[in-house]
Amino acid sequence: PAWKETPIHSARCIADLLFHSGCSQFCFAMSWNWLEVTRVCRLWHSAVHSSAEFWSRIPLQSMDAVSHCLELPSTLPLRLIAQFDHQWQVGDRVWRCLQELRRISEISLTGETVDSCVWPRIAHCLRAPAPELRRLCLHASRFHNNISAYKLFDGGLPPKLRHVELSSFELPDIAHLRTLFVPTLTSLVLSHCWMEEWTS
């Protein structure tokens, strides 16, 4: 069997023991699943579930984890960070998080995430006001998505936005991006973007 060809010391998980290159085929690739600390002991479990700071980064590991995070009574802003190198079914979780845009201070969707979650649906969610948003990082890995066609943030200026980073987006007209160029902006990074008819 294929699993016998895998040395015990090189196996990263049970999938590698059972199948040839099992982990790369069947496992969800994340550098560290921080929710695992809830399983250390009862004390850690209790501490984690009572810490608003721990849940300020929305966990996308499961819909239950997302719901738990969003239902916690907390005044701390939330961070939505999703970086997947391969397409993965996180669409429903990302869209659920973006429904709470008014509470989010950071949105960072990179790797295959934007393409997997479908940009028009993400953009539709970004049409709500974002009073707490400080950082917006969107990387489309394969397609040039038109960001100008959407009235982001309900046409209002996010009052705390400081950093914007866009990769592989169509930006044909600067006039349609006024909600990104706010007075509080300190950093703007555009890479592999298509731009036309930009005038100062």
N, C-alpha and C positions, 0 to 999 in steps of 0.2 A: 504493500500500500504506500501511497505517496507520503503519508505522515511519518513513516519509518525512516524516510530519507532525510528528515529534518533533525539535526542534532538538538538535544534538549537545551543545551546552554545558549543556542542561538534563537530559540523560539521566543517571540514576544508575547504570545498569548495562546490560548487553547486552539484558536483557528489555525495557527501555524503548525500545531502538533497534529491536527486532524487532516489538513489539506496542504498540498504544495502551494506555497505563497498564499496561504489562507488569510492571513491578516490583511494583506494588501487588497485582496478581493472582497472580503466580507466585512471588514471592520471600518468604523467611522474614524477618519483620521483627524485627531485633535491632539495638539502637543501635550495638553494636560487637561483632564476633565476635573475641574476644581470642585465639582459637586461630590466627588468621591470622599472628601473630608467628612461628609455627614455620616459616613459609615465607619469611622474609626472607633467611636465609642458613644455611649449615650450623652456624656458630657459635651463632646464636640458637636454632636447632633443638635443638642439643645442650644449651644452657643451660636451655631451657624444660623439656626432658624429664628433666633431672636436678634440677629445683627442686620440692621438696615443697610449698612455699608457693604456687607457681603453680597446682598441681593441688588445692589445698585447697577451691576452689570447683568443685563438680562440673560439668563441661561437658555440657550436654544436646544439643549440636549433632548428635551421632550416638551410636549404641550403642557403637561402637568407642571413642569418646572417653570415654564413661562407664566402660566396662570397663577401659580403661587407667588411669583415675584411681583406681578402686576396687582395682585390683591392685597399685598402687604400695606398696612397704613404707614406711609413714610413721606416726609417732605423732601427727601434727597432726590436730586435729579437722576434719571436713569441713563444708562449707556447701552446702545445697541451695536454690538461689534460682531460681525460675521465674516469670516475669511475661510472660504472653502476652495481647495485647489481642484476639486472634481465636483461635478454636478451632484447635488444632494437634496433630498426633499425637505427643504426648510421653508418653502413658500408660505404655508399657512401660519407658521410661527412668526415669520418676519412681518407678514401683513397684520397679524394680531398685535404685535408690538407697536407697529406704526400707527395703529388706532389710538395709541396713547402719546402721540407726538408732542402734545402740550407739556408732557413731563420729561421728555428726553433731552439730554444735554449733548450727547455725542451719537452720531450715526456714522458707522464705518462699515461699508459693504464692499468687500474686495474679492479677488480671486474669481471664482465662477458664480458667486452669490447673486450679483445683479442679473446675470443672464438666466440663472436657474429660477429665480423668483419672478421673472418677467418684468422688464423695466416699466411698461405702461401702468402696471398695477402698483408698483412701488411709487411711481410719480403721482398717481391718483391719491395715494395716502399722504404724500408730501404736500398736498394742496391745503392742508389744515394749518392753522396758526402754530408757530413754534416759539413760544416765549422764552424757553430755557435753552434753546439750541446754541451751543458754542462751537461745535466742530462738525463739519459735514465732509465725509470722504466717500466718494463713489467711484469705483473702478469697474468698467465694463470690459470683460476680458476679450470678447471676440467681435462684438458688433458696435457700430457707432449709433448710439441712441440719441434722438433729438431731445435735448433738455429744454429748448426754448419754447416748445409747443405747449408746455404745461405752466399753469399759473401757480407757481410754488408758493407755499405758505399763505395761501388765500390773498395773494397780492400784498401782504403786509411785510414789513421789514423785521426779521428776527432781531430783537434788541440786544442780544448778547453774542451774536455770531462773530467769531474771531478767525476761524480757519476754514478755508474751503479748498478741497482737492478733488479734481475731476480728471478722469482718464477715459479716453475713447468715447467721447460724447460729441455730438454735433452742436455747435454753438454759432449758428448763422447770424444772429443779430444780437448785439449787446443790449439793445433796448429791452429785450424780453428777459434779461437776467438781472434786472435791477434789484430784485429781492435777495440776490446773493452778494451784490456789491454794496454793503451797508457801511455806515460810518465807523462801526466798531471793528471792521475787518483789518487784521494785521498780517494775514498770510493767505496768498492765493497761488495755487499750483495747478497748472493745466498741462496735461501730457497726452500726446497722441489724439488731440482734439481737432476737429475740423471747424475752421473759423472762416467766415466770409462776411464782408460788408461791416467790418468793425471800424468805427470812427470814434475819435475822442471828442 
